[in-house]
Amino acid sequence: MSNPDLLELAIREGAAKALRARAEAAAARAEDCRTKIGLKTGGALVISTAESALEERNARDWRALADEIGSGLGEKQNDSGDL
């Protein structure tokens, strides 16, 4: 495998790890929002529910992007025979 290929693999691997970390952080924020929902009433409840839904969507999006990059990484490694 050439140096540019190794660099590309390292970048993809790092990006996938960073995106998974973002997904976990978004999931934790969503859980925090759900906890706050139990403590609030009225208009604040609606805002917290919307925040929770947004963070859950963000977590799904980050995970999907990380999986997409990770699958590309696996294909690249398979193509080079380095698995």
C-alpha positions in Angstrom: 0.0 0.0 0.0 1.4 3.4 -0.9 1.9 6.3 1.5 -1.0 8.3 0.1 -3.3 5.2 0.6 -2.0 4.9 4.2 -2.7 8.6 4.8 -6.2 8.3 3.4 -6.9 5.3 5.6 -5.6 7.1 8.7 -7.7 10.2 7.9 -10.9 8.1 7.4 -10.2 6.1 10.5 -9.7 9.3 12.5 -12.8 10.9 11.0 -14.9 7.8 11.8 -13.7 7.9 15.4 -14.4 11.6 15.8 -17.9 11.2 14.3 -18.7 8.3 16.7 -17.6 10.5 19.6 -19.9 13.3 18.4 -22.7 10.8 18.1 -22.1 9.6 21.7 -22.0 13.2 22.9 -25.3 14.0 21.1 -26.9 10.9 22.6 -25.8 12.0 26.1 -27.2 15.5 25.5 -30.5 13.9 24.3 -30.6 11.9 27.5 -29.9 15.0 29.5 -32.8 16.8 27.7 -35.1 13.9 28.5 -34.1 14.2 32.2 -34.8 17.9 32.1 -38.2 17.2 30.6 -39.2 15.5 33.8 -38.3 18.6 35.8 -40.1 21.3 33.6 -43.6 22.3 32.8 -45.5 24.3 30.2 -43.5 26.0 27.4 -40.1 24.8 28.8 -41.4 21.2 28.4 -42.0 21.8 24.7 -38.5 23.3 24.2 -36.8 20.5 26.1 -38.7 17.9 24.1 -37.6 19.6 20.8 -34.0 19.8 22.1 -34.1 16.1 22.9 -35.5 15.2 19.5 -32.9 17.3 17.8 -30.0 15.7 19.8 -31.4 12.2 19.0 -31.5 13.1 15.3 -28.0 14.5 15.5 -26.7 11.3 17.2 -28.3 9.2 14.4 -26.8 11.4 11.7 -23.3 11.3 13.2 -23.5 7.5 13.6 -24.7 7.1 10.0 -21.9 9.2 8.7 -19.3 7.4 10.8 -20.7 4.1 9.6 -20.5 5.3 6.0 -16.9 6.4 6.4 -16.1 3.2 8.3 -17.6 1.0 5.5 -15.5 2.9 3.0 -12.5 2.3 5.2 -13.2 -1.4 5.3 -13.6 -1.5 1.5 -10.3 0.3 1.1 -8.5 -2.1 3.4 -10.0 -5.1 1.7 -8.9 -3.8 -1.7 -5.4 -3.5 -0.5 -5.4 -6.9 1.2 -4.4 -5.5 4.5 -7.1 -7.0 6.7 
